[in-house]
């Protein structure tokens, strides 16, 4: 449990450092992540609509 907490803090710290040191690249990464999530949700919706059609 303690290892998980330490790894979580390290990941959050790295993300904060990355956003501070390279804001343009981190914004692009976040935008790409949300684009991917939106695309995945659209594909999942298409699957279920075709499944029940």
Chimera marker file (.cmm) of the C-alpha trace (Angstrom):
<marker_set name="trace">
<marker id="1" x="0.000" y="0.000" z="0.000" r="1" g="1" b="0" radius="0.5"/>
<marker id="2" x="2.826" y="2.373" z="0.846" r="1" g="1" b="0" radius="0.5"/>
<marker id="3" x="4.549" y="1.660" z="-2.471" r="1" g="1" b="0" radius="0.5"/>
<marker id="4" x="1.375" y="2.512" z="-4.358" r="1" g="1" b="0" radius="0.5"/>
<marker id="5" x="1.100" y="5.825" z="-2.520" r="1" g="1" b="0" radius="0.5"/>
<marker id="6" x="4.739" y="6.700" z="-3.252" r="1" g="1" b="0" radius="0.5"/>
<marker id="7" x="4.332" y="5.843" z="-6.942" r="1" g="1" b="0" radius="0.5"/>
<marker id="8" x="1.175" y="7.959" z="-7.107" r="1" g="1" b="0" radius="0.5"/>
<marker id="9" x="2.982" y="10.946" z="-5.584" r="1" g="1" b="0" radius="0.5"/>
<marker id="10" x="5.883" y="10.478" z="-8.004" r="1" g="1" b="0" radius="0.5"/>
<marker id="11" x="3.521" y="10.350" z="-10.993" r="1" g="1" b="0" radius="0.5"/>
<marker id="12" x="1.683" y="13.494" z="-9.858" r="1" g="1" b="0" radius="0.5"/>
<marker id="13" x="4.987" y="15.251" z="-9.220" r="1" g="1" b="0" radius="0.5"/>
<marker id="14" x="6.288" y="14.303" z="-12.645" r="1" g="1" b="0" radius="0.5"/>
<marker id="15" x="3.091" y="15.517" z="-14.307" r="1" g="1" b="0" radius="0.5"/>
<marker id="16" x="3.295" y="18.846" z="-12.454" r="1" g="1" b="0" radius="0.5"/>
<marker id="17" x="6.959" y="19.256" z="-13.407" r="1" g="1" b="0" radius="0.5"/>
<marker id="18" x="6.201" y="18.400" z="-17.046" r="1" g="1" b="0" radius="0.5"/>
<marker id="19" x="3.344" y="20.920" z="-17.172" r="1" g="1" b="0" radius="0.5"/>
<marker id="20" x="5.548" y="23.604" z="-15.633" r="1" g="1" b="0" radius="0.5"/>
<marker id="21" x="8.628" y="22.986" z="-17.769" r="1" g="1" b="0" radius="0.5"/>
<marker id="22" x="6.883" y="22.256" z="-21.101" r="1" g="1" b="0" radius="0.5"/>
<marker id="23" x="3.390" y="23.750" z="-21.063" r="1" g="1" b="0" radius="0.5"/>
<marker id="24" x="2.833" y="23.598" z="-24.829" r="1" g="1" b="0" radius="0.5"/>
<marker id="25" x="3.760" y="19.928" z="-25.104" r="1" g="1" b="0" radius="0.5"/>
<marker id="26" x="1.726" y="18.996" z="-22.037" r="1" g="1" b="0" radius="0.5"/>
<marker id="27" x="-1.329" y="20.815" z="-23.415" r="1" g="1" b="0" radius="0.5"/>
<marker id="28" x="-0.932" y="18.910" z="-26.672" r="1" g="1" b="0" radius="0.5"/>
<marker id="29" x="-0.678" y="15.629" z="-24.759" r="1" g="1" b="0" radius="0.5"/>
<marker id="30" x="-3.827" y="16.348" z="-22.739" r="1" g="1" b="0" radius="0.5"/>
<marker id="31" x="-5.707" y="17.388" z="-25.872" r="1" g="1" b="0" radius="0.5"/>
<marker id="32" x="-4.650" y="14.164" z="-27.587" r="1" g="1" b="0" radius="0.5"/>
<marker id="33" x="-5.730" y="12.122" z="-24.584" r="1" g="1" b="0" radius="0.5"/>
<marker id="34" x="-9.215" y="13.669" z="-24.582" r="1" g="1" b="0" radius="0.5"/>
<marker id="35" x="-9.469" y="13.254" z="-28.359" r="1" g="1" b="0" radius="0.5"/>
<marker id="36" x="-8.636" y="9.579" z="-27.952" r="1" g="1" b="0" radius="0.5"/>
<marker id="37" x="-11.183" y="9.131" z="-25.180" r="1" g="1" b="0" radius="0.5"/>
<marker id="38" x="-13.861" y="10.834" z="-27.266" r="1" g="1" b="0" radius="0.5"/>
<marker id="39" x="-13.042" y="8.669" z="-30.262" r="1" g="1" b="0" radius="0.5"/>
<marker id="40" x="-13.161" y="5.536" z="-28.138" r="1" g="1" b="0" radius="0.5"/>
<marker id="41" x="-16.529" y="6.507" z="-26.688" r="1" g="1" b="0" radius="0.5"/>
<marker id="42" x="-17.878" y="7.160" z="-30.186" r="1" g="1" b="0" radius="0.5"/>
<marker id="43" x="-16.688" y="3.769" z="-31.385" r="1" g="1" b="0" radius="0.5"/>
<marker id="44" x="-18.236" y="2.068" z="-28.368" r="1" g="1" b="0" radius="0.5"/>
<marker id="45" x="-21.560" y="3.813" z="-29.009" r="1" g="1" b="0" radius="0.5"/>
<marker id="46" x="-21.426" y="2.777" z="-32.671" r="1" g="1" b="0" radius="0.5"/>
<marker id="47" x="-20.765" y="-0.830" z="-31.631" r="1" g="1" b="0" radius="0.5"/>
<marker id="48" x="-23.781" y="-0.977" z="-29.337" r="1" g="1" b="0" radius="0.5"/>
<marker id="49" x="-26.079" y="0.776" z="-31.809" r="1" g="1" b="0" radius="0.5"/>
<marker id="50" x="-25.076" y="-1.729" z="-34.508" r="1" g="1" b="0" radius="0.5"/>
<marker id="51" x="-25.386" y="-4.594" z="-32.064" r="1" g="1" b="0" radius="0.5"/>
<marker id="52" x="-29.024" y="-3.798" z="-31.276" r="1" g="1" b="0" radius="0.5"/>
<marker id="53" x="-30.017" y="-2.626" z="-34.764" r="1" g="1" b="0" radius="0.5"/>
<link id1="1" id2="2" r="1" g="1" b="0" radius="0.2"/>
<link id1="2" id2="3" r="1" g="1" b="0" radius="0.2"/>
<link id1="3" id2="4" r="1" g="1" b="0" radius="0.2"/>
<link id1="4" id2="5" r="1" g="1" b="0" radius="0.2"/>
<link id1="5" id2="6" r="1" g="1" b="0" radius="0.2"/>
<link id1="6" id2="7" r="1" g="1" b="0" radius="0.2"/>
<link id1="7" id2="8" r="1" g="1" b="0" radius="0.2"/>
<link id1="8" id2="9" r="1" g="1" b="0" radius="0.2"/>
<link id1="9" id2="10" r="1" g="1" b="0" radius="0.2"/>
<link id1="10" id2="11" r="1" g="1" b="0" radius="0.2"/>
<link id1="11" id2="12" r="1" g="1" b="0" radius="0.2"/>
<link id1="12" id2="13" r="1" g="1" b="0" radius="0.2"/>
<link id1="13" id2="14" r="1" g="1" b="0" radius="0.2"/>
<link id1="14" id2="15" r="1" g="1" b="0" radius="0.2"/>
<link id1="15" id2="16" r="1" g="1" b="0" radius="0.2"/>
<link id1="16" id2="17" r="1" g="1" b="0" radius="0.2"/>
<link id1="17" id2="18" r="1" g="1" b="0" radius="0.2"/>
<link id1="18" id2="19" r="1" g="1" b="0" radius="0.2"/>
<link id1="19" id2="20" r="1" g="1" b="0" radius="0.2"/>
<link id1="20" id2="21" r="1" g="1" b="0" radius="0.2"/>
<link id1="21" id2="22" r="1" g="1" b="0" radius="0.2"/>
<link id1="22" id2="23" r="1" g="1" b="0" radius="0.2"/>
<link id1="23" id2="24" r="1" g="1" b="0" radius="0.2"/>
<link id1="24" id2="25" r="1" g="1" b="0" radius="0.2"/>
<link id1="25" id2="26" r="1" g="1" b="0" radius="0.2"/>
<link id1="26" id2="27" r="1" g="1" b="0" radius="0.2"/>
<link id1="27" id2="28" r="1" g="1" b="0" radius="0.2"/>
<link id1="28" id2="29" r="1" g="1" b="0" radius="0.2"/>
<link id1="29" id2="30" r="1" g="1" b="0" radius="0.2"/>
<link id1="30" id2="31" r="1" g="1" b="0" radius="0.2"/>
<link id1="31" id2="32" r="1" g="1" b="0" radius="0.2"/>
<link id1="32" id2="33" r="1" g="1" b="0" radius="0.2"/>
<link id1="33" id2="34" r="1" g="1" b="0" radius="0.2"/>
<link id1="34" id2="35" r="1" g="1" b="0" radius="0.2"/>
<link id1="35" id2="36" r="1" g="1" b="0" radius="0.2"/>
<link id1="36" id2="37" r="1" g="1" b="0" radius="0.2"/>
<link id1="37" id2="38" r="1" g="1" b="0" radius="0.2"/>
<link id1="38" id2="39" r="1" g="1" b="0" radius="0.2"/>
<link id1="39" id2="40" r="1" g="1" b="0" radius="0.2"/>
<link id1="40" id2="41" r="1" g="1" b="0" radius="0.2"/>
<link id1="41" id2="42" r="1" g="1" b="0" radius="0.2"/>
<link id1="42" id2="43" r="1" g="1" b="0" radius="0.2"/>
<link id1="43" id2="44" r="1" g="1" b="0" radius="0.2"/>
<link id1="44" id2="45" r="1" g="1" b="0" radius="0.2"/>
<link id1="45" id2="46" r="1" g="1" b="0" radius="0.2"/>
<link id1="46" id2="47" r="1" g="1" b="0" radius="0.2"/>
<link id1="47" id2="48" r="1" g="1" b="0" radius="0.2"/>
<link id1="48" id2="49" r="1" g="1" b="0" radius="0.2"/>
<link id1="49" id2="50" r="1" g="1" b="0" radius="0.2"/>
<link id1="50" id2="51" r="1" g="1" b="0" radius="0.2"/>
<link id1="51" id2="52" r="1" g="1" b="0" radius="0.2"/>
<link id1="52" id2="53" r="1" g="1" b="0" radius="0.2"/>
</marker_set>
